[in-house]
């Protein structure tokens, strides 16, 4: 299989992990650990794993790229994650999912402005199809309560979406020069320093002795898979595809999250934390939405392959 095809597989795996994360990590905040403390724990764990990998890789980073790495740490780790988790606590999942759909559009626009990525009608059609499918998945949920959403929470989520879009564009040139391990090790090390003042108090307040094996498993999954593996694969894929393609794969997250929620409810498996609430996780409309999302992703990746 061609390297570019492996990059697309990696992006699918990344969003598959995020879909599982919706079920696994749903009940951890804020009862088990506060959002900022959880982010600090994720950053520390991922930093340790990336630097262990870096022991086997001797690759120096030029001083001319130091500022870009700092900006990647701000947009990809500190601002991105702090805004998302703190925003999610102040708004509803419907509002958060709705605003998150803006990310691929922002990525496509910024890629065209800053790195000259060609924006074709095929890409625009793919983005529109993906957005339409994702938005329909969001709005058809019968338990979508807009009353608990706040303006501050929605603003935080919008900053998160914008920050991640900027990160994808900023990190692309670095991937042309360095390995994903090198870029991520420095990005997370710098990001951990930035997050430390915000999350130290919440992390210190966790009653570690009261954690059950199930809760330890959920936390480990989020640190290792959702943070370390997902960021590594996402960044590696950027070496072989444009940021617009990476952004468009985000449309898969509501679809995959819906599927895993449905699968857990059908299987009767109880995971630590709050159980998911039954909603419209199956049916013809959801299959149509899923088809629209996959078609949109296909159109964007095909357009990217043609431009390459």
C-alpha positions in Angstrom: 0.0 0.0 0.0 1.3 3.5 -0.9 2.5 5.7 2.0 -0.3 8.2 1.3 -2.9 5.4 1.7 -1.3 4.5 5.1 -1.6 8.2 6.1 -5.4 8.0 5.4 -5.6 4.8 7.4 -3.8 6.6 10.2 -6.3 9.5 10.1 -9.2 7.0 10.3 -7.6 5.3 13.3 -7.1 8.7 15.0 -10.8 9.5 14.7 -11.7 6.0 15.6 -9.8 6.5 18.9 -11.6 9.8 19.4 -14.9 8.1 18.9 -14.1 5.5 21.5 -12.9 8.3 23.8 -16.4 9.8 23.8 -17.6 6.7 25.6 -14.5 5.9 27.8 -13.7 9.3 29.1 -17.2 10.7 29.4 -17.6 10.3 33.1 -14.1 11.2 34.3 -14.6 15.0 34.5 -15.2 16.7 36.9 -16.0 14.0 39.4 -12.7 12.1 39.2 -10.5 14.8 38.0 -11.0 18.5 36.9 -10.6 19.4 33.2 -7.4 21.4 33.6 -5.8 18.8 35.8 -6.8 16.1 33.3 -5.1 18.0 30.5 -2.0 18.4 32.6 -2.0 14.7 33.3 -2.4 13.9 29.6 0.4 16.3 28.7 2.8 14.9 31.3 2.1 11.3 30.2 2.4 12.0 26.5 5.6 14.0 27.0 7.2 11.1 28.9 6.2 8.7 26.2 7.4 10.9 23.3 10.8 11.5 25.0 11.3 7.8 25.6 10.9 7.3 21.9 13.2 10.2 21.3 16.0 8.4 23.1 16.3 6.1 20.1 16.2 9.0 17.6 19.0 11.6 17.4 17.6 14.5 15.5 18.5 18.1 16.2 16.0 20.9 15.7 17.2 24.2 14.1 16.9 27.3 16.2 15.1 28.9 13.3 12.2 26.5 14.0 12.0 27.2 17.7 9.3 29.9 17.4 7.1 27.6 15.3 7.4 24.8 17.8 6.4 27.2 20.6 3.3 28.3 18.5 2.5 24.6 17.9 2.6 24.0 21.6 0.3 26.9 22.3 -2.3 26.1 19.6 -2.0 22.3 19.5 -1.7 21.4 23.2 -2.2 24.3 25.7 -4.9 26.5 24.2 -6.5 23.7 22.2 -7.1 21.3 25.1 -7.7 23.9 27.8 -10.4 25.6 25.8 -12.1 22.4 24.8 -12.4 20.7 28.2 -13.3 23.9 30.1 -15.7 24.9 27.3 -17.4 21.5 27.4 -18.2 21.9 31.1 -19.9 25.2 30.3 -22.0 24.3 27.3 -23.9 21.3 25.9 -22.6 18.4 23.8 -24.9 19.7 21.0 -23.4 23.2 21.0 -19.8 21.8 21.3 -20.3 19.4 18.4 -21.9 22.1 16.3 -19.0 24.5 16.8 -16.4 21.7 16.3 -17.8 21.2 12.8 -16.3 24.6 11.9 -12.8 23.2 12.3 -12.4 21.7 8.8 -13.7 24.8 7.2 -11.2 26.9 9.2 -8.4 24.5 8.3 -9.2 24.7 4.6 -9.3 28.5 4.7 -6.1 28.9 6.6 -4.3 26.3 4.5 -5.1 28.4 1.4 -3.9 31.6 3.0 -0.7 30.5 4.8 0.7 27.5 2.9 -0.9 28.0 -0.5 -3.0 24.8 -0.4 -5.2 24.8 -3.5 -9.0 25.1 -2.7 -11.0 23.4 -5.5 -14.7 23.0 -6.0 -14.3 19.3 -5.2 -12.8 20.1 -1.8 -15.5 22.6 -1.1 -18.2 20.1 -2.0 -16.6 17.5 0.2 -16.4 19.9 3.2 -20.1 20.9 2.6 -21.2 17.2 2.5 -19.3 16.4 5.6 -20.6 19.4 7.5 -24.2 18.6 6.4 -23.9 15.0 7.7 -22.2 16.0 10.9 -24.7 18.8 11.7 -27.7 16.5 11.0 -26.2 13.9 13.4 -26.0 16.7 16.0 -29.4 18.1 15.6 -31.4 14.8 15.4 -30.5 13.9 19.0 -33.7 14.1 21.0 -31.9 14.8 24.2 -30.1 17.8 22.9 -30.7 20.5 25.6 -29.7 24.0 24.6 -30.7 25.4 27.9 -27.4 24.5 29.7 -25.2 26.2 27.1 -23.5 29.4 28.0 -22.0 32.1 25.8 -18.6 31.6 27.6 -18.7 27.9 27.0 -19.5 28.3 23.3 -16.7 30.9 23.0 -14.2 28.5 24.5 -15.2 25.8 22.0 -14.9 28.2 19.1 -11.4 29.2 20.3 -10.5 25.5 20.5 -11.7 24.9 16.9 -9.7 27.9 15.7 -6.7 26.9 17.6 -6.6 23.4 16.3 -7.0 24.7 12.7 -4.0 27.0 13.2 -2.0 24.2 14.7 -2.6 21.9 11.7 -1.3 24.6 9.3 1.6 25.6 11.5 2.9 22.0 12.0 2.8 21.0 8.4 6.1 22.7 7.4 7.9 21.1 10.4 6.8 17.6 9.2 8.7 18.3 5.9 11.9 18.6 8.0 11.6 16.4 11.0 10.0 13.1 12.2 6.7 13.1 14.0 8.5 12.0 17.2 10.8 15.0 17.2 8.0 17.5 16.6 5.7 16.0 19.2 8.3 15.5 21.9 9.1 19.3 21.8 5.5 20.3 21.3 4.3 18.4 24.3 7.2 19.4 26.5 6.6 23.1 25.8 2.8 22.5 26.1 3.2 20.8 29.5 5.1 23.9 30.9 2.3 26.1 29.6 -0.5 24.0 31.1 1.2 23.5 34.5 0.0 26.7 36.2 -3.6 25.9 35.2 -3.8 22.2 36.1 -1.4 21.7 39.0 -4.1 22.4 41.6 -6.7 20.1 40.1 -4.2 17.4 39.6 -3.0 17.6 43.2 -6.6 17.4 44.4 -7.2 13.9 42.9 -7.7 11.1 45.4 -5.5 8.6 43.7 -6.0 5.9 46.3 -9.8 5.9 45.7 -9.4 5.2 41.9 -10.7 1.8 40.9 -8.9 -0.4 38.3 -11.6 0.6 35.8 -10.9 4.3 36.3 -7.2 3.7 36.0 -7.9 1.9 32.7 -10.0 4.8 31.4 -7.3 7.4 32.4 -4.6 5.2 30.8 -6.6 5.0 27.6 -7.0 8.7 27.4 -3.3 9.4 28.1 -1.8 6.7 25.9 -4.2 6.3 23.0 -6.2 9.6 22.8 -3.1 11.8 23.5 0.1 10.0 22.6 -1.0 7.6 19.8 -3.5 10.0 18.2 -1.2 13.0 18.1 1.6 10.9 16.8 -0.5 9.4 14.0 -2.1 12.7 13.2 1.2 14.5 12.9 2.8 11.7 10.9 -0.1 11.8 8.4 0.5 15.5 7.9 3.8 14.6 6.2 1.9 12.9 3.4 -1.4 14.8 3.1 -2.5 18.5 3.3 -4.0 20.0 6.5 -7.4 20.2 4.8 -7.6 16.4 4.5 -6.7 16.0 8.2 -9.3 18.6 9.1 -12.0 16.9 7.1 -11.6 13.6 8.9 -12.9 15.4 12.0 -16.4 14.9 10.5 -16.1 11.2 11.3 -16.0 11.9 15.0 -19.7 12.5 15.6 -20.5 9.4 13.5 -18.0 7.1 15.3 -19.0 8.5 18.7 -22.7 7.7 17.9 -21.8 4.2 16.8 -19.7 3.4 20.0 -22.4 4.9 22.2 -25.0 2.6 20.4 -22.6 -0.4 20.7 -22.1 0.1 24.4 -25.9 0.4 25.0 -26.6 -2.7 23.0 -23.9 -4.8 24.6 -24.8 -3.8 28.1 -21.1 -3.3 29.0 -20.7 -0.9 31.9 -17.7 1.4 31.7 -16.4 3.6 34.6 -18.0 7.0 34.9 -21.3 8.2 33.7 -23.2 5.8 31.4 -24.2 7.3 28.0 -27.8 8.3 27.7 -30.0 6.4 25.1 -30.6 8.6 22.1 -31.1 8.3 18.3 -28.0 6.3 17.7 -29.5 4.1 14.9 -31.8 4.3 12.0 -32.0 5.3 8.4 -31.2 9.0 8.9 -28.0 8.2 10.8 -26.9 5.8 7.9 -27.6 8.6 5.4 -25.6 11.1 7.5 -22.7 8.6 7.7 -22.8 8.1 4.0 -22.6 11.8 3.4 -19.7 12.2 5.8 -17.7 9.4 4.2 -18.5 10.8 0.7 -17.3 14.2 1.8 -14.0 12.8 3.2 -13.6 10.8 0.0 -14.0 13.9 -2.2 -11.5 16.0 -0.2 -8.9 13.2 -0.2 -9.4 12.6 -3.9 -9.0 16.3 -4.6 -5.9 16.4 -2.5 -4.4 13.4 -4.4 -5.1 15.1 -7.7 -3.3 18.3 -6.5 -0.4 16.3 -5.2 
